[in-house]
Amino acid sequence: MELQFYGPNDLHLTEALESDPNVMRDLGGPTPNEKIAKHHARRLDSVLNHGCWYFTIIPEPNSEAIGTIGIWESEWEGAKIHEMGWMILPDFQGRGFASKAGKLLLEKVRTEQKFSNIHAFPAAQNAASNAICNKLGFTLIGEVSIAYNGPPQKSNHWIWNR
Ligand SMILES: CC(C)(COP(=O)(O)OP(=O)(O)OC[C@H]1O[C@@H](n2cnc3c(N)ncnc32)[C@H](O)[C@@H]1OP(=O)(O)O)[C@@H](O)C(=O)NCCC(=O)NCCS
C-alpha cells in the first residue's frame, strides 16, 4: 500500500466518497453537491499551505485510490489541535485497508517527528472507526457531542500520542 498526497486531480474521489450515503452515514449524511468542491479546495489548501497531511490510499502499485486518510488542523475547546480521519469507498470496506493506511500514516508521523498529539472523533455508533482507533493505539478520552454535516451526535474522543 502507498499513501499519496491529495492533489488537484482527486476531486472525483472526494465526490465519490462524500456523495455516498453509506460512506457519510455517521458523518451527518451526504455532502451537498455545492459543498464538495469547497471540501476539495480546503484539503488542497491544508496540504499546500498549512503543512497538513491529507493522502489518497493506493492499495497496490498503479491502482486507483480507494479512499483517503489525513491529519488536519482543527479546534477543540478553544485550542488548535490535529485531527485524523479516514474514508474508504464502499466496495473496498471491510478488507483492512483503513487499518493498514492508519498504521502507515502513524509510522510516518513517528519517523518524521510531526504532530505530537492526534485527536479522532468517530461517531459512537461507528463501530469500524472506533475499532481502528483502538487498534492504532489511540486512548479513549470520553464521550462528546460533535456536529459533522448535520446536527450534533454522540461521538467518542480518542487521542494518540507520539
Ligand atoms: C470507517 C472506515 C474507514 C473503515 O474502513 P475499512 O477499510 O472498512 O476498515 P478495516 O477493514 O480496516 O476494519 C477496521 C476494523 O473495523 C471492523 N469493521 C469494519 N467494518 C465494520 C462494520 N461495518 N461494523 C463493525 N465493525 C467493522 C473490522 O472488523 C476491523 O476491526 P478488527 O481489525 O478488530 O477486525 C469505513 O467503514 C468508512 O469509510 N466509513 C465511512 C466513513 C467514516 O465513517 N469515516 C470515519 C470518520 S471518523
The ligand as an SDF file (V2000), in Angstrom:
LIG
                    3D

 48 50  0  0  0  0  0  0  0  0999 V2000
  -14.5430    3.5740    8.8750 C   0  0  0  0  0  0  0  0  0  0  0  0
  -13.9600    3.0020    7.5910 C   0  0  0  0  0  0  0  0  0  0  0  0
  -12.9390    3.9780    7.0110 C   0  0  0  0  0  0  0  0  0  0  0  0
  -13.2890    1.6520    7.8910 C   0  0  0  0  0  0  0  0  0  0  0  0
  -12.5970    1.2360    6.7330 O   0  0  0  0  0  0  0  0  0  0  0  0
  -12.2860   -0.3040    6.4430 P   0  0  0  0  0  0  0  0  0  0  0  0
  -11.1730   -0.3540    5.4590 O   0  0  0  0  0  0  0  0  0  0  0  0
  -13.5480   -0.9620    6.1050 O   0  0  0  0  0  0  0  0  0  0  0  0
  -11.7880   -0.7660    7.8830 O   0  0  0  0  0  0  0  0  0  0  0  0
  -10.9780   -2.0980    8.2050 P   0  0  0  0  0  0  0  0  0  0  0  0
  -11.3290   -3.1540    7.1840 O   0  0  0  0  0  0  0  0  0  0  0  0
   -9.5490   -1.7240    8.3530 O   0  0  0  0  0  0  0  0  0  0  0  0
  -11.6260   -2.5460    9.5670 O   0  0  0  0  0  0  0  0  0  0  0  0
  -11.3310   -1.8900   10.7540 C   0  0  0  0  0  0  0  0  0  0  0  0
  -11.9840   -2.6030   11.8950 C   0  0  0  0  0  0  0  0  0  0  0  0
  -13.3730   -2.3160   11.8890 O   0  0  0  0  0  0  0  0  0  0  0  0
  -14.1110   -3.5210   11.8390 C   0  0  0  0  0  0  0  0  0  0  0  0
  -15.2210   -3.2570   10.9340 N   0  0  0  0  0  0  0  0  0  0  0  0
  -15.1710   -2.9870    9.6150 C   0  0  0  0  0  0  0  0  0  0  0  0
  -16.4100   -2.7150    9.1340 N   0  0  0  0  0  0  0  0  0  0  0  0
  -17.2480   -2.8630   10.1970 C   0  0  0  0  0  0  0  0  0  0  0  0
  -18.6370   -2.7270   10.3850 C   0  0  0  0  0  0  0  0  0  0  0  0
  -19.4390   -2.3830    9.3590 N   0  0  0  0  0  0  0  0  0  0  0  0
  -19.1550   -2.9460   11.6020 N   0  0  0  0  0  0  0  0  0  0  0  0
  -18.3550   -3.2800   12.6300 C   0  0  0  0  0  0  0  0  0  0  0  0
  -17.0250   -3.4010   12.5480 N   0  0  0  0  0  0  0  0  0  0  0  0
  -16.4830   -3.2010   11.3430 C   0  0  0  0  0  0  0  0  0  0  0  0
  -13.1800   -4.5470   11.2770 C   0  0  0  0  0  0  0  0  0  0  0  0
  -13.5410   -5.8300   11.7220 O   0  0  0  0  0  0  0  0  0  0  0  0
  -11.8770   -4.1010   11.8470 C   0  0  0  0  0  0  0  0  0  0  0  0
  -11.7290   -4.4880   13.1650 O   0  0  0  0  0  0  0  0  0  0  0  0
  -10.8020   -5.7290   13.5570 P   0  0  0  0  0  0  0  0  0  0  0  0
   -9.4600   -5.4150   12.9800 O   0  0  0  0  0  0  0  0  0  0  0  0
  -10.8220   -5.6760   15.0430 O   0  0  0  0  0  0  0  0  0  0  0  0
  -11.4170   -6.8950   12.9400 O   0  0  0  0  0  0  0  0  0  0  0  0
  -15.0620    2.7620    6.5260 C   0  0  0  0  0  0  0  0  0  0  0  0
  -16.0550    1.9590    7.1020 O   0  0  0  0  0  0  0  0  0  0  0  0
  -15.6720    4.0470    6.0300 C   0  0  0  0  0  0  0  0  0  0  0  0
  -15.1910    4.6380    5.0610 O   0  0  0  0  0  0  0  0  0  0  0  0
  -16.7400    4.5070    6.6870 N   0  0  0  0  0  0  0  0  0  0  0  0
  -17.3830    5.7320    6.2920 C   0  0  0  0  0  0  0  0  0  0  0  0
  -16.5660    6.9750    6.5700 C   0  0  0  0  0  0  0  0  0  0  0  0
  -16.3270    7.1580    8.0530 C   0  0  0  0  0  0  0  0  0  0  0  0
  -17.2250    6.9780    8.8420 O   0  0  0  0  0  0  0  0  0  0  0  0
  -15.1130    7.5640    8.3900 N   0  0  0  0  0  0  0  0  0  0  0  0
  -14.6970    7.7300    9.7530 C   0  0  0  0  0  0  0  0  0  0  0  0
  -14.7150    9.1180   10.2160 C   0  0  0  0  0  0  0  0  0  0  0  0
  -14.0220    9.2150   11.8530 S   0  0  0  0  0  0  0  0  0  0  0  0
  1  2  1  0
  2  3  1  0
  2  4  1  0
  2 36  1  0
  4  5  1  0
  5  6  1  0
  6  7  2  0
  6  8  1  0
  6  9  1  0
  9 10  1  0
 10 11  2  0
 10 12  1  0
 10 13  1  0
 13 14  1  0
 14 15  1  0
 15 16  1  0
 15 30  1  0
 16 17  1  0
 17 18  1  0
 17 28  1  0
 18 19  1  0
 18 27  1  0
 19 20  2  0
 20 21  1  0
 21 22  1  0
 21 27  2  0
 22 23  1  0
 22 24  2  0
 24 25  1  0
 25 26  2  0
 26 27  1  0
 28 29  1  0
 28 30  1  0
 30 31  1  0
 31 32  1  0
 32 33  2  0
 32 34  1  0
 32 35  1  0
 36 37  1  0
 36 38  1  0
 38 39  2  0
 38 40  1  0
 40 41  1  0
 41 42  1  0
 42 43  1  0
 43 44  2  0
 43 45  1  0
 45 46  1  0
 46 47  1  0
 47 48  1  0
M  END
$$$$
